């Protein structure tokens, strides 16, 4: 018998609870996970609408390398390159 995994992603706790309830009503084994892959307590999600999560170091590193950080990295690299060029020009001018 084949086993299938279906995933959906949302930032809305009410929608996540509705999706899980709908899947369970259809006979599937459904649960909610946080962004780290840990199971979420649905009772606390129903009452507080929030789940406490901690970011780990690899997640911060991955966030820096996302495409949204690319313009910032480009600007920082351009500024650093400009300083290197100015330093080299200063050495060349100071020589003569």
Beta strands, then each sheet from edge to edge (+ up, - down):
end
